């Protein structure tokens, strides 16, 4: 009897897909235990890392063995481990992705555990897992809301926001309005490129303290007004040069998006523009992050990412027109919209 040792790439690829969630949870465990920070502090051996993390020595040793293969750490248990660039991004410090890792390893991971219900019913997995919407959950838990905003800010730092002023000129702007502006990261980036401009950030009340702290540290509160309010009920400031709408439309249905976009269109002046930042789903096999985020939004809050054709339809129904599309890092796009001549009835 002979043994078939022929490589089976399809089987290996399938196993890699099936076990991908284990990668997520292993990296999450490392971040939650603080291993990257402990390694940076000089605890490099498995035993001393376990002691410093108040964890089981054998479990930590085996976790490090996997983290080595995932590219999170380098070295070995005899000579000690050191962080790679990936491991450094999981440290608890400004600019890292640790909060993103915790959010995706905890709340979002639980939501994905209910994803089959989403695919069968269309209902968000987050609501099934937590008994309320993501917005409701964040509104009731200040610690979770702050971690969520830190995660969104970290994603912005590592994804696209810094590239926006490289492709869109804001130097002539006098007033920039960021709708549902979150932590204020995008607004501060744009104001940094528009020295004569003042900014207004509109968002729900629980996000305002986070935005205030960030804007105070970056551009100063003399240049930024913070308004607590619902973007759907407004009022949206009138006649600004640029309106920003970043990673917002993906969370809402077509009807809600049209309602919001029409409100912005009504607030725009004759030379105003709207900059929408979202992942745009491409045709065919191009781009992996956008369809991944599309399903993630569906599972977490019932939202979705759209194609450029769908954005043209939303714009047309709202009295807007897409003037141009700019490609940003991490499969993100900036759509620049101007007012069409008429607002559809």
N, C-alpha and C positions, 0 to 999 in steps of 0.2 A: 504493500500500500504506500503510495507516495503522498507527500504533503504539498499542497498548492501554496507556494510562497509568493505568488504573483501579487504585486502591489494593487491595492484596491482604493484608488484615490476618491471615488465617490463615497465609499464607506467611511474613510477618514474624514472627508469634508462633512459628512452627515453627523458623525460623532462630535466634531468640533463645534457644529452648530448647536447640538443638543446640550453640550456641556458649557456653552458660553456663559450661562448664568452663574456657574461656579466661579468663573473669572471675576465677575462683578462682586460676588459676595466675599471672595478672598481679598480683593483690594479694599472693599468696604471694611472688612475685619481689621486689616492693617491700619487703615485710617482711624477707625474707632478706637483701637488699642493705642494709637499714637506711636506706632513703630517708626515711621519716618522721622518724627521729631526726636525720639529717643536715640535713633542711630546718629542723627546730626549732633546730638548732645554727647556722643562718645560711647554709648552703650552698643557695642557691635556684635557681641557673642550671643547665641540663642538663650543661654541660661541667664545672663545679666539682663537681656531684653525682657525676658519673661518676668523676672523679679521686678524690674522697673515698671512694667505694665500691669503688674498684679495678675498674671495669667499663668496658665499651665505650661511648664517648660517643654514638654514633648509636643504639645499642640503648636506652640510658637515655632519650634524647630521645624516641624513639618510645614507650617504656613510659609516660613522663609524659603523653604526648598521650592515651593511653587512660585513664590514671588520672584525668585531668581529667574525662573524660566519665563515668567511673564514680563521680565524687563523692569521690574519695580526696584529691585536691589541688584547689587553685584557683589562678588566676593564668595566666601564660603564660611562654614561654621567653625573651622579651625583658625583661620586668620581674621575672621570677622567680616561683617557685611557693611556695605556703604550704599548710600542712595544713588540711584541713577537720576537723570533729569526727570524721569517719570515720578520716581519716589520723592524728589524735591517738590513736585507739584502737589503732593499729598500732605505736605507739612502744614501745620496750623499757623499760618502767617498770611499777611496781605498779599493778594495776587495769586494765591494757590487755588487748587480745585478741590480742596478738602471738603468744603461745604457742599459742593456739587456731588461728590462721592457719597457723603452722608445722606443727602436728600434722595439720591437715586437708589441707595442701598437700603433705605428705611421706607419712607412713605411711598415713593414711586414703585419700589419693589413689591410692596404689599398690594398696590393697585394692580400691577401686572399679574399678580397671583389670581386676580379675579377677571382676567382678560377674556376668558372663554364666555363669560356672561356678557361682556361688551360685544363680542362678535355675534352672539346669538340675539341679543336684545337691543343693541345700540346704546345701552345705558353705561355710564362711566364706571370703570372698575374701581376708581377711587371712592365713589359713593357707596358701592357695594362693600368695600373694605372698611370704610370709616363712618358710614351712616350719614354723611353730609358731603357737600361739594368741596372741592379744593379751596375755593374762595371762602366758603363758610368756615372751613377748618382753620385757615390762616387768620381769619378775622377773630376767631375765638381763642387762638393760642399765640400770644405775642412772641414767645421764644421760637416757635415754628415759623412765624412770619418773618422774623429777623434772619433766621437761617435760610429761608427761601430767598429773600432779597440778596443776602450775601452770595448765595449760589448763582443767582441771576447776574449779579455784578461780576462774579468771577468768570462766568461764561462769556460775558461781554468783553472782559479784559483779554481773554484768550481766543475769542472768536473773531469779532468783526468791527467793533465800535471805533477803534483807533484808525481803521482804514477809511472810515466814512469821509472825513475832511480831505483825504487824499484824492477822492474822486468827485466830491461835490463842493463847490465854492460857497462858503458862508461869509466871506469877508465884508460884503456889502449889507449884511443883515443888521437890522436895528432891534428886532423883536423875534424871539424863537419860542414857540410853545411846544412843550413835550406832553402829549396826552397819554395818561397811564404811564408816567415816566419812571415808576419804580424807584430804584435807588438813586436816580439822578446821574448815573454814569454817562449815558448818551448825551444828556443836556450839557454836562460839564465839558465833555469832549468837543461838542459843537461850539459852545461859548469860548473855549480855548482857541478856536480857529476863527472866531468872530469878535475881535476885540472891542468893537463899538456896540455890541448887542447886549440886551438884557434878556433874561429868560423867565418863563413861567412854566412851572411843573404842576400838572393836575393829576391827582391820584387819590385813592381811598385813604381815609384818615390814618389807618394803621401803618401805612407806608410813609407818611410824611416825616416822622422823626428820623427814619433811616436816610431819606433823601436830604433832609436838612443837614445832618451830620456830614454827609459826603460833599454836598455843595459848599458848605462852610469851609471845609478843608481844601477844596480845589479852586473854585472861582470866587468864593466869597458871597455872603448873603446879600451884599449890596447890589449884586447883579442878578439875583435870582429870587423870584417870588414863588412861594409854595402855596397851593390852593388845595384844600381837602374837599373832594367832591367825586361824584359819579360821572364818568365820561358820557353816559347816556342821557343824563338829566342836565348836565352842564351847570352853568353856562360856559361855553367854550369862548375864550378871549377872541375878540374881533380884530381882524385886519393885520395879523402878524405876517412877517415876511416868510417865515418857514414854520410849518407844523410838522412835528415828528410823531410817528406812530410805529413803535418798534415792538415786534413780537407780541402783538395784541390781536390782530385779526384772526390768527390761527386758533384762538381760543373760542371763537364765536361762530354762530350759524350765519348763513348768507343773509337772512333777514336782519339780524342784529348788525352785521357788518354794513349793510346798506344804510340802516338807520344812523349808525355812527358816522359813516362817511358823508351822508347828506348834511348832518349837523356841522361837520367840519367845512364842507363846501359852502354852507350858508354863512359861516364865520369868516371865510377867506375874502381878502380884498382882490382887486383886479390884477395885482402882480404877486399874489401869494402863491406858494407852492406847498405841497404835502410830500414828505419823504416817508415812505413805508419800508420798513426793514423786516424781512421774513425769509425763511427758506422757501425757494420756489421748486416745485417738483418738476423734473425734466422728463421728457419722453424716453422710452427705451430703457437701457441699462445704465445710463449716465447718472451718477450721483447716488450715494447710499444713505447719507445722513438725512436728506430731506424726506424720503419715504419712511425711514425709521422714526423721525420726529413726528411725521404724520400719524402713524399708528400710536405713538406715545401720547400725543395730544388727545386722540380719540379715547384711549384708555383712561387718561387722567381727568379730562374734563369735557369730553365729547367734542373737542375741536378737531381741526385738521389743517394740514398745509395744502396749498393750492398750486395749480399750474399757472403759467403766465396768461393763458387763455381765460382762466377763471378770474384772474385779477382784472383783465380787460373788461369782463362782464360786470364785475362789481363796480368798477370805475364808471362804466357807461350808465349803470342804473342809478348812480349817485351824482351825476352832473360833473364828472371828472374825466380826465383823459391821461393815460400814461405817456409822458413825454419821452422818457428813456429809462433803461434798466442798467444798473451798474453791478458787476459781479464783485462780491466781497469774499474774504476768506471763509473757509468751512462751509462751502455751498450756500452761503447767505447772499441775498441780493438786496440792493436798495432801489426801490422804484420811485421815480420822481414824477409826481402828478401835478397837473395844473387844472384850473377850472374850465369846464366846457361852457359853451355860450348859454345853455339852458339847464335848469335842474328838472329832471323828469318828474312828472306828476305821479 
